[in-house]
Amino acid sequence: PTGSVVILPRLIGSYHAVMHVLTRFLAEADREYSGNSPYRTGDDRRFINWKMTARKDEVYVRDFTASAGSGVVLLSDLPRDPDQRDTSADTLFTLGSALLASGRDFTFSWAGKDGRSFCSVIRSESSFRSALCDFLTHSVDSGAYKLCNPLFPPDSRIMYITGTPSCTEGNQHSII
């Protein structure tokens, strides 16, 4: 049989650990209270629900989901170096999967080989895997993406996964 095979990246760590780190990046205003869950190692102690904890004799934390219009953007290009490329793809896959697991939609954008920008709103694991396959087969080398893309409002929180961090200088967006 002829055709191409795209091997998806691997997850780095757990969704829970990744979201623990991302909560420092995502503003409080981007989250809405959605319930409680038992405390797990690594949960932010600021969100312990003391009333629920007292009633249940077990520590509970408040859970949050994304509020409408939270504006998270995953922006990526692929480094030329194969090791950096694998690390970047693994990081991208892990961030996107963690956002979806926590109930957050996000925008995924990259530059294609023909210089066009591709942008997809990701609301499910299947839409992310499809966009990720397109990205891995049609994206360009590192540094080709222009961050001045007018598609992103200035208050967007952009997570730029790149092998060329210097190309983010002078941008008006919040970038990690």
For each residue, the residues with C-beta under 8 A, 3 or more apart:
1:
2:
3:
4: 137
5:
6: 133 136 137
7:
8: 93 129 132 133 136
9: 86 89 90 92 93 94 132
10: 90 93
11: 14 90 93 94 97
12: 18 90 91 94
13: 17 18 94
14: 11 17 18
15: 18 19 97 98 101 102
16: 19 20 40 42
17: 13 14 20 21 42
18: 12 13 14 15 21 22 94 95 98
19: 15 16 22 23 98 99 101 102
20: 16 17 23 42 43 44
21: 17 18 24 25
22: 18 19 25 26 95 98 99
23: 19 20 26 44
24: 21
25: 21 22 157 159 176
26: 22 23 30 31 70 72 104 157
27: 30 31 157
28: 31
29: 67
30: 26 27 66 67 70 71 72 157
31: 26 27 28 64 65 66 67 70
32: 64 65 66 67
33: 62 63 64
34: 63 64 65 103
35: 62 63
36: 49 52 60 61 62 63
37: 40 60 61 63
38: 58 59 60 61
39: 43 48 58 59 60 61
40: 16 37 43
41:
42: 16 17 20
43: 20 39 40 47 48 61
44: 20 23 47 61
45: 48
46:
47: 43 44 61 62 64
48: 39 43 45 53 59 60 61 62
49: 36 52 53 60 61 62
50: 53 54
51: 54 55
52: 36 49 55 56 60
53: 48 49 50 56 57 58 59 60
54: 50 51 57
55: 51 52
56: 52 53 60
57: 53 54
58: 38 39 53
59: 38 39 48 53
60: 36 37 38 39 48 49 52 53 56
61: 36 37 38 39 43 44 47 48 49
62: 33 35 36 47 48 49
63: 33 34 35 36 37
64: 31 32 33 34 47
65: 31 32 34 102 103 104
66: 30 31 32 70 72 102 103 104 105
67: 29 30 31 32 70
68:
69:
70: 26 30 31 66 67 104 105 157
71: 30 107 152 153 155 156 157
72: 26 30 66 99 104 105 106 107 156 157 159
73: 106 107 108 109 152 156 157 158 159
74: 92 95 96 99 106 107 108 109 122 159 161
75: 108 109 110 145 147 158 159 160 161
76: 88 92 108 109 110 135 139 145 160 161 162
77: 88 110 111 139 140 141 142 143 144 145 161 162 163 164
78: 85 88 89 136 139 140 141 142 163
79: 84 85 88 141 142 162 163 164
80: 84 85 141 142 163
81: 84 85 163
82: 85 86
83: 86 87
84: 79 80 81 87 88 142 163
85: 78 79 80 81 82 88 89 163
86: 9 82 83 89 90
87: 83 84 90 91
88: 76 77 78 79 84 85 91 92 161 162 163
89: 9 78 85 86 92 93 136
90: 9 10 11 12 86 87 93 94
91: 12 87 88 94 95 161
92: 9 74 76 88 89 95 96 132 135 161
93: 8 9 10 11 89 90 96 97 132
94: 9 11 12 13 18 90 91 97 98
95: 18 22 74 91 92 98 99 159 161
96: 74 92 93 99 100 106 108 122 128 132
97: 11 15 93 94 100 101 125 128
98: 15 18 19 22 94 95 101 102
99: 19 22 72 74 95 96 102 104 105 106 122
100: 96 97 103 104 106 122 124 125 128
101: 15 19 97 98
102: 15 19 65 66 98 99
103: 34 65 66 100
104: 26 65 66 70 72 99 100
105: 66 70 72 99 121 122 123
106: 72 73 74 96 99 100 121 122
107: 71 72 73 74 119 120 121 122 151 152 156
108: 73 74 75 76 96 119 120 122 128 131 132 135
109: 73 74 75 76 117 118 119 120 145 149 151 152
110: 75 76 77 117 118 135 139 145
111: 77 115 116 117 118 139 140 144 145 146
112: 115 116 117 118 138 139 140
113: 138 139 140
114:
115: 111 112 140 144
116: 111 112
117: 109 110 111 112 145 146 149 151
118: 109 110 111 112 131 134 135 138
119: 107 108 109 149 151
120: 107 108 109 127 131
121: 105 106 107
122: 74 96 99 100 105 106 107 108 127 128 131
123: 105 127
124: 100 127 128
125: 97 100 128 129
126: 129 130
127: 120 122 123 124 130 131
128: 96 97 100 108 122 124 125 131 132
129: 8 125 126 132 133
130: 126 127 133 134
131: 108 118 120 122 127 128 134 135
132: 8 9 92 93 96 108 128 129 135 136
133: 6 8 129 130 136 137
134: 118 130 131 137 138
135: 76 92 108 110 118 131 132 138 139
136: 6 8 78 89 132 133 139
137: 4 6 133 134
138: 112 113 118 134 135
139: 76 77 78 110 111 112 113 135 136
140: 77 78 111 112 113 115 144 145
141: 77 78 79 80 144
142: 77 78 79 80 84 162 163 164
143: 77 162 163 164 167
144: 77 111 115 140 141
145: 75 76 77 109 110 111 117 140 149 162 167
146: 111 117 149
147: 75 158 160 167 168 171 173 175
148: 171
149: 109 117 119 145 146 152
150:
151: 107 109 117 119
152: 71 73 107 109 149 156 158 173
153: 71 156
154: 172 173
155: 71 174
156: 71 72 73 107 152 153 173 174
157: 25 26 27 30 70 71 72 73 173 174 176
158: 73 75 147 152 173 174 175 176
159: 25 72 73 74 75 95 175 176
160: 75 76 147 168 175 176
161: 74 75 76 77 88 91 92 95
162: 76 77 79 88 142 143 145 165 167 168
163: 77 78 79 80 81 84 85 88 142 143
164: 77 79 142 143 167
165: 162 168
166: 169
167: 143 145 147 162 164
168: 147 160 162 165 171 175
169: 166
170:
171: 147 148 168 175
172: 154
173: 147 152 154 156 157 158
174: 155 156 157 158
175: 147 158 159 160 168 171
176: 25 157 158 159 160
